[in-house]
Amino acid sequence: MKAIRVLGVFVLVILLAGLVLGTSCGGEGPAGVGIQSVVNNGNGTFTLNLTDGSNFTTDNLTGIQSIVNNGDGTLTLNLSDGSSVTTDNLTGPQGGQGLAGVGIQSVVNNGDGTFTLKMTDGSSFTTPNLTGPQGQKGDKGDPGVQGPSAFGTSFSVGGIPSKMCFDGTNIWVTAEMYDQSYAVVKLQPSDGTILQTIPIDGGNPEDICFDGTNIWVVSSGNTVTKIQASNGTIAGSFSVGSYLQNICFDGTNIWVTDTMGYSIPFNPVGGRIIRLNTSGVVLGETAVSGVKGICYDGASDVWVTTWGGTVARFKASDGSPNGTITGFSEIISDIFFDGTSIWVTEDNFVHQIRVSDNAVLGTFLPGLITESGSEAYDVFCYDGTNIYVACYYGQDVVKLRASDGYRLNTLFTGNRPLGICFDGSNVWVVLEHSDVVTKLPA
């Protein structure tokens, strides 16, 4: 229909052209009739006013206003009169499959400045040497800081140290001073600076512990000394027992071992453990023949080792016996609680004991056997995850994983370690016949 309209307009234009040509080229004929004006009626039609006074109105000549791609191969033609026409599917046939592309599958650095690009079609391409020119030599750097010794960093304490502990801030070391007096030395862990040297009475200091507020020291005579950790002031000195050796804190009270002067190891008879409150008052004592090391299990019992080759436990509430584990040799020595298990040293071995039922969970050989029948592994410390065992004859500290006793590392000390503690970052040891303590990286 639209095509017919367009054709009609074309024919009309031809006729009008003929009329014009006829009037301009004809002979002396009658006057022609021409178009005087054209009026757009605004509805797609036009009115032609002729010279003879008549007029002629065309059909609707509306055209295409917009074209919409319908996405299915057809087009919709929207006309200016509001109507529309949709074409047939104008999509052509699909073309054939193109050739497969070739890409980089991998790049190999040949180590000589060139790279080989391996393509997906099996071919390869090696680049030219892409190494740039060498830059100018830089200025010489400043000398570096002196690295730590292979045996850790050592600090003098002004005397011969024996045992040590950590109070959460500072290191505390018991020592026999050069003038043959006895003291406790307070060190700053970061650099080993001596913060205080606190004289104490009562004989050679044997062991030391921290109760959360105060430092407690047992001396080889019968003296227990209480020192305020905050300022080093001696808060008390108490006469207890006859020959004190080891000490621990159970969260409420202080416990000390008293060997009662028996001969070690030839006559390991006699001995006791003594319970004191934090005011130094003796609350009670329990006989333990041949008593040696002591610790608290964090829950209910105090544990000890004896020269009889036993591990015994006692109720912290009243000191009454609460079980014995036998089968160890007389070389059994130190005892330690890691928050889960009890650990015991015996010559070249360490044993892990379950607190709930006294079962021995494992026996571990931290290193090579050194001297059979001697206290090779002597004292412990714990870093929250791992156990550190000081080896007296091996002159080292062995790091064991607490969960299964696996040996993780060996820290060499250069001398026989006697005491050990952990400061939250490093392991500290006391070395025999020296006037220093040594800090080892954990």
C-alpha positions as CSV (number, residue, x, y, z in Angstrom):
1,M,0.0,0.0,0.0
2,K,2.8,2.4,0.9
3,A,4.6,1.6,-2.4
4,I,1.4,2.5,-4.3
5,R,1.3,5.8,-2.5
6,V,4.8,6.7,-3.4
7,L,4.2,5.6,-7.1
8,G,1.2,7.9,-7.2
9,V,3.2,10.9,-6.0
10,F,5.8,10.1,-8.7
11,V,3.3,10.0,-11.5
12,L,1.7,13.2,-10.2
13,V,5.1,15.0,-10.3
14,I,5.6,13.8,-14.0
15,L,2.2,15.1,-15.0
16,L,2.9,18.4,-13.4
17,A,6.3,18.6,-15.1
18,G,4.5,17.9,-18.4
19,L,2.1,20.7,-17.9
20,V,4.9,23.1,-17.2
21,L,6.9,22.0,-20.3
22,G,3.8,22.1,-22.4
23,T,3.1,25.7,-21.5
24,S,6.7,26.8,-22.0
25,C,7.4,24.9,-25.3
26,G,4.1,24.8,-27.1
27,G,3.0,27.1,-29.9
28,E,0.4,29.7,-29.7
29,G,-2.2,27.5,-27.8
30,P,-4.6,28.4,-25.1
31,A,-3.1,29.5,-21.7
32,G,-2.0,26.5,-19.6
33,V,-3.1,25.8,-16.0
34,G,-0.1,25.6,-13.5
35,I,0.5,25.1,-9.7
36,Q,0.1,28.4,-8.0
37,S,0.9,27.1,-4.4
38,V,1.3,24.0,-2.3
39,V,-0.2,23.6,1.2
40,N,1.1,21.0,3.7
41,N,-2.1,19.9,5.5
42,G,-0.2,18.4,8.5
43,N,-1.7,15.0,8.1
44,G,0.6,13.6,5.4
45,T,-1.4,15.1,2.5
46,F,-0.6,18.2,0.4
47,T,-3.1,20.5,-1.4
48,L,-2.0,21.9,-4.8
49,N,-3.7,25.2,-5.6
50,L,-3.8,25.7,-9.4
51,T,-3.7,29.0,-11.5
52,D,-7.3,28.5,-12.7
53,G,-8.6,28.6,-9.2
54,S,-9.1,24.9,-8.7
55,N,-7.0,22.7,-6.3
56,F,-5.9,19.1,-5.9
57,T,-5.2,17.2,-2.6
58,T,-2.7,14.3,-2.7
59,D,-3.0,11.0,-0.9
60,N,-1.2,10.6,2.5
61,L,2.5,10.7,1.8
62,T,3.7,9.9,5.4
63,G,7.3,8.4,5.5
64,I,9.5,6.3,7.9
65,Q,10.0,7.9,11.3
66,S,12.3,5.1,13.0
67,I,13.6,1.6,12.5
68,V,13.8,-1.0,15.4
69,N,16.1,-4.1,15.3
70,N,14.0,-6.9,16.9
71,G,17.0,-9.1,17.5
72,D,15.6,-12.0,15.5
73,G,16.6,-10.9,12.1
74,T,13.5,-8.7,11.5
75,L,13.2,-4.9,11.4
76,T,10.1,-2.9,12.4
77,L,9.6,0.4,10.5
78,N,7.7,2.9,12.5
79,L,5.9,5.5,10.3
80,S,5.1,9.0,11.1
81,D,1.3,8.3,11.0
82,G,1.7,5.9,14.0
83,S,1.5,2.8,12.0
84,S,4.4,0.3,11.6
85,V,5.6,-2.4,9.2
86,T,7.7,-5.5,10.2
87,T,10.0,-7.0,7.6
88,D,10.7,-10.7,7.0
89,N,13.8,-12.3,8.7
90,L,16.7,-10.6,7.0
91,T,19.5,-12.8,8.6
92,G,22.0,-14.2,6.2
93,P,23.5,-17.8,6.3
94,Q,26.1,-18.5,9.0
95,G,29.7,-18.4,7.9
96,G,32.1,-21.3,8.1
97,Q,34.3,-22.2,11.2
98,G,37.4,-19.9,11.4
99,L,41.0,-21.2,11.8
100,A,42.1,-22.0,15.4
101,G,44.2,-19.3,17.0
102,V,47.8,-19.9,18.3
103,G,48.6,-18.6,21.8
104,I,51.4,-18.8,24.4
105,Q,51.2,-21.9,26.5
106,S,54.2,-21.4,28.8
107,V,57.3,-19.2,29.2
108,V,60.8,-20.7,30.1
109,N,63.5,-18.5,31.5
110,N,66.7,-19.9,29.9
111,G,68.9,-18.2,32.5
112,D,71.0,-16.4,29.9
113,G,68.8,-13.4,29.4
114,T,66.6,-15.1,26.8
115,F,63.1,-16.6,27.2
116,T,61.5,-19.4,25.2
117,L,57.8,-19.0,24.5
118,K,56.1,-22.4,23.9
119,M,52.9,-22.1,21.7
120,T,49.7,-24.1,21.8
121,D,50.4,-25.5,18.4
122,G,53.6,-27.1,19.6
123,S,56.0,-24.5,18.1
124,S,58.2,-22.3,20.2
125,F,60.0,-18.9,20.0
126,T,63.1,-17.8,21.8
127,T,63.5,-14.1,22.4
128,P,66.8,-12.2,22.0
129,N,68.8,-11.6,25.2
130,L,66.7,-9.2,27.1
131,T,69.3,-8.4,29.8
132,G,69.8,-4.7,30.2
133,P,73.2,-3.0,30.7
134,Q,74.7,-3.4,34.2
135,G,74.3,-0.4,36.4
136,Q,77.1,1.5,38.1
137,K,78.6,0.1,41.3
138,G,76.9,1.6,44.4
139,D,78.6,3.1,47.3
140,K,79.9,0.9,50.1
141,G,77.4,0.4,52.9
142,D,78.0,1.1,56.6
143,P,79.3,-1.7,58.7
144,G,76.5,-4.0,60.0
145,V,75.7,-4.6,63.6
146,Q,77.7,-7.4,65.2
147,G,75.6,-10.5,65.0
148,P,74.9,-12.8,68.0
149,S,77.4,-15.4,69.1
150,A,76.8,-19.0,68.1
151,F,76.4,-19.6,71.8
152,G,73.9,-16.8,72.4
153,T,74.5,-13.5,74.1
154,S,76.0,-13.5,77.6
155,F,75.7,-11.0,80.5
156,S,77.8,-10.9,83.7
157,V,75.9,-10.9,87.0
158,G,78.8,-10.0,89.2
159,G,79.1,-13.5,90.7
160,I,78.6,-17.2,90.1
161,P,74.9,-17.7,89.1
162,S,72.9,-20.9,89.9
163,K,69.2,-20.7,89.2
164,M,66.8,-18.2,87.6
165,C,63.2,-17.3,86.9
166,F,61.1,-14.7,85.0
167,D,58.4,-12.5,86.6
168,G,56.8,-11.4,83.4
169,T,59.0,-8.3,83.2
170,N,62.5,-9.1,84.4
171,I,64.9,-12.0,84.8
172,W,65.9,-12.9,88.4
173,V,69.2,-14.9,89.0
174,T,70.5,-16.4,92.3
175,A,74.3,-16.0,92.7
176,E,77.3,-16.4,94.9
177,M,79.1,-13.0,94.6
178,Y,82.8,-12.5,94.3
179,D,83.1,-11.6,98.0
180,Q,81.5,-15.0,98.9
181,S,78.2,-13.3,99.9
182,Y,74.9,-14.3,98.3
183,A,72.5,-12.2,96.3
184,V,69.6,-12.2,93.8
185,V,70.3,-10.2,90.7
186,K,67.5,-8.5,88.7
187,L,68.2,-8.2,84.9
188,Q,66.5,-6.3,82.1
189,P,65.8,-9.0,79.4
190,S,66.2,-6.7,76.4
191,D,69.9,-6.0,77.0
192,G,71.0,-7.8,80.2
193,T,71.4,-4.6,82.2
194,I,71.6,-5.3,85.9
195,L,68.8,-3.4,87.5
196,Q,69.4,-4.5,91.1
197,T,71.6,-6.7,93.2
198,I,69.8,-7.8,96.4
199,P,71.9,-9.4,99.2
200,I,70.3,-12.3,101.0
201,D,71.2,-14.4,104.0
202,G,71.0,-18.1,104.7
203,G,73.6,-19.8,102.6
204,N,74.0,-20.7,99.0
205,P,70.7,-20.0,97.1
206,E,69.5,-23.2,95.6
207,D,66.2,-22.4,93.8
208,I,63.9,-19.5,92.9
209,C,60.3,-19.0,91.9
210,F,57.7,-16.2,91.3
211,D,54.2,-16.2,92.9
212,G,52.7,-13.5,90.8
213,T,53.8,-10.7,93.1
214,N,57.0,-11.8,95.0
215,I,60.2,-13.6,94.2
216,W,60.9,-16.6,96.6
217,V,64.4,-18.0,97.1
218,V,65.4,-21.1,99.1
219,S,69.0,-21.3,100.5
220,S,71.0,-24.4,101.2
221,G,70.6,-23.8,104.9
222,N,67.1,-23.4,106.2
223,T,66.1,-20.0,104.9
224,V,63.3,-18.9,102.6
225,T,63.5,-15.3,101.4
226,K,60.6,-13.3,100.0
227,I,61.4,-10.3,97.8
228,Q,59.0,-7.8,96.3
229,A,59.3,-8.1,92.5
230,S,58.3,-4.5,92.0
231,N,61.1,-2.8,93.9
232,G,63.5,-5.6,95.1
233,T,62.7,-5.0,98.8
234,I,63.1,-8.0,101.0
235,A,59.6,-8.6,102.4
236,G,60.6,-11.5,104.7
237,S,63.2,-14.1,105.7
238,F,61.9,-17.3,107.2
239,S,63.7,-20.2,108.9
240,V,62.2,-23.4,107.5
241,G,63.5,-27.0,107.6
242,S,67.1,-27.9,107.7
243,Y,68.6,-28.3,104.2
244,L,66.3,-26.7,101.5
245,Q,66.8,-27.5,97.8
246,N,63.8,-26.7,95.5
247,I,60.7,-24.5,95.6
248,C,57.4,-24.0,93.7
249,F,54.1,-22.1,94.1
250,D,50.7,-23.7,93.8
251,G,48.6,-20.6,93.3
252,T,48.0,-20.2,97.0
253,N,51.0,-21.5,99.0
254,I,54.7,-22.0,98.7
255,W,56.2,-25.5,98.7
256,V,59.9,-26.3,99.5
257,T,61.8,-29.6,99.5
258,D,64.0,-30.3,102.5
259,T,66.6,-33.1,102.0
260,M,67.3,-33.0,105.7
261,G,71.0,-33.3,105.0
262,Y,71.0,-36.8,103.6
263,S,74.0,-37.9,101.5
264,I,73.3,-37.9,97.8
265,P,73.3,-40.4,96.2
266,F,74.9,-42.8,98.7
267,N,72.3,-42.6,101.5
268,P,69.1,-41.2,100.0
269,V,67.0,-41.5,103.2
270,G,65.0,-38.9,105.0
271,G,63.5,-35.8,103.3
272,R,60.2,-33.9,103.4
273,I,58.1,-31.3,101.6
274,I,57.0,-28.3,103.6
275,R,54.0,-26.0,102.8
276,L,54.1,-22.3,103.7
277,N,51.6,-19.5,103.2
278,T,52.7,-16.3,101.6
279,S,53.3,-14.8,105.0
280,G,56.0,-17.4,105.6
281,V,54.0,-19.4,108.2
282,V,54.5,-23.2,108.0
283,L,51.2,-24.9,107.4
284,G,52.3,-28.5,107.3
285,E,54.9,-31.0,106.1
286,T,54.9,-34.4,104.5
287,A,57.7,-37.0,104.7
288,V,59.1,-37.9,101.3
289,S,62.3,-40.1,101.4
290,G,65.0,-38.9,99.0
291,V,62.9,-35.9,97.7
292,K,64.4,-34.0,94.7
293,G,62.4,-31.9,92.3
294,I,59.0,-30.4,92.8
295,C,56.2,-28.7,90.8
296,Y,52.5,-28.0,90.8
297,D,50.1,-29.4,88.2
298,G,47.9,-26.3,88.0
299,A,44.8,-28.1,89.4
300,S,45.1,-30.0,92.6
301,D,48.4,-31.7,93.3
302,V,52.1,-31.1,94.0
303,W,54.4,-33.5,92.3
304,V,57.9,-34.6,93.3
305,T,60.7,-36.8,92.1
306,T,62.8,-38.9,94.5
307,W,66.1,-40.7,94.6
308,G,64.1,-43.9,94.9
309,G,63.2,-43.6,91.2
310,T,59.6,-42.6,91.8
311,V,57.3,-39.8,91.0
312,A,54.9,-39.0,93.8
313,R,51.9,-36.6,94.0
314,F,50.4,-35.0,97.0
315,K,47.2,-33.0,97.5
316,A,48.0,-29.3,97.6
317,S,45.2,-28.7,100.0
318,D,46.8,-30.7,102.9
319,G,49.9,-32.5,101.6
320,S,48.4,-35.9,101.8
321,P,49.7,-38.6,99.3
322,N,47.7,-38.9,96.1
323,G,49.5,-41.5,94.0
324,T,53.0,-42.8,93.1
325,I,54.5,-43.7,89.7
326,T,57.4,-46.2,89.9
327,G,59.8,-47.8,87.3
328,F,62.2,-44.9,86.9
329,S,65.9,-45.1,87.9
330,E,67.6,-43.2,90.7
331,I,68.9,-40.7,88.1
332,I,65.4,-39.2,87.9
333,S,65.8,-35.5,88.5
334,D,63.8,-32.4,87.6
335,I,60.0,-32.3,87.2
336,F,57.9,-29.7,85.3
337,F,54.3,-29.0,84.4
338,D,53.5,-27.6,80.9
339,G,49.9,-26.8,81.4
340,T,48.8,-30.2,80.2
341,S,51.3,-32.9,81.1
342,I,54.0,-33.6,83.8
343,W,57.5,-33.9,82.4
344,V,60.4,-35.6,84.2
345,T,64.1,-35.9,83.4
346,E,65.9,-39.2,83.8
347,D,69.6,-39.3,82.7
348,N,69.4,-39.1,78.8
349,F,65.7,-39.3,78.6
350,V,62.6,-37.2,79.4
351,H,59.2,-38.7,80.2
352,Q,55.7,-37.3,79.6
353,I,53.1,-38.2,82.2
354,R,49.3,-37.7,81.9
355,V,48.0,-35.9,85.0
356,S,44.5,-37.6,85.0
357,D,45.7,-41.2,85.5
358,N,49.5,-41.1,86.0
359,A,50.0,-42.9,82.6
360,V,53.4,-42.4,81.0
361,L,52.5,-41.0,77.6
362,G,56.0,-41.1,76.1
363,T,59.7,-41.5,76.8
364,F,61.9,-39.4,74.5
365,L,65.6,-39.3,73.8
366,P,66.3,-35.6,73.0
367,G,69.8,-36.2,71.7
368,L,72.7,-38.6,71.6
369,I,73.4,-40.6,74.8
370,T,76.4,-38.9,76.4
371,E,77.3,-40.4,79.8
372,S,75.3,-43.4,80.9
373,G,74.3,-43.2,84.5
374,S,74.7,-39.4,84.7
375,E,72.1,-36.6,84.8
376,A,72.5,-35.6,81.2
377,Y,69.1,-33.7,81.0
378,D,68.5,-31.8,84.1
379,V,66.1,-28.8,84.0
380,F,63.1,-27.6,82.0
381,C,61.3,-24.5,80.8
382,Y,58.3,-24.0,78.6
383,D,57.3,-21.3,76.1
384,G,53.6,-22.1,75.8
385,T,54.1,-24.6,73.0
386,N,57.5,-26.2,73.3
387,I,59.7,-27.7,76.1
388,Y,63.3,-26.7,76.5
389,V,65.5,-29.2,78.3
390,A,69.0,-28.2,79.5
391,C,71.6,-30.9,78.8
392,Y,74.4,-30.8,81.4
393,Y,77.0,-32.9,79.6
394,G,75.9,-32.1,76.1
395,Q,76.4,-28.3,76.8
396,D,73.2,-27.5,74.9
397,V,69.5,-26.9,75.2
398,V,67.1,-29.2,73.3
399,K,63.8,-27.9,72.1
400,L,61.0,-30.5,72.1
401,R,57.4,-30.1,70.8
402,A,55.3,-30.5,73.9
403,S,52.4,-32.3,72.0
404,D,54.5,-35.3,71.1
405,G,58.1,-34.9,72.3
406,Y,59.5,-34.4,68.7
407,R,62.9,-32.7,68.7
408,L,62.7,-29.3,66.9
409,N,66.1,-27.8,67.5
410,T,69.3,-27.8,69.5
411,L,70.6,-24.5,71.1
412,F,74.3,-24.7,71.9
413,T,75.4,-23.0,75.1
414,G,79.2,-23.5,75.1
415,N,79.2,-24.7,78.7
416,R,77.2,-26.9,81.0
417,P,73.7,-25.3,81.7
418,L,72.5,-25.5,85.3
419,G,69.4,-23.3,85.3
420,I,66.9,-22.2,82.6
421,C,63.9,-20.0,82.1
422,F,61.9,-18.4,79.2
423,D,61.2,-14.7,79.1
424,G,58.4,-14.7,76.5
425,S,60.8,-14.4,73.5
426,N,64.2,-16.0,74.5
427,V,65.6,-18.9,76.5
428,W,68.0,-17.9,79.3
429,V,70.5,-20.3,80.9
430,V,72.9,-20.3,83.8
431,L,76.3,-21.9,82.9
432,E,78.5,-23.8,85.2
433,H,81.7,-22.2,86.6
434,S,81.0,-18.9,84.9
435,D,79.9,-15.5,86.0
436,V,77.4,-15.0,83.2
437,V,73.9,-15.9,82.1
438,T,73.3,-16.5,78.4
439,K,70.3,-15.5,76.3
440,L,69.5,-17.9,73.4
441,P,67.0,-17.2,70.7
442,A,64.0,-19.6,71.1
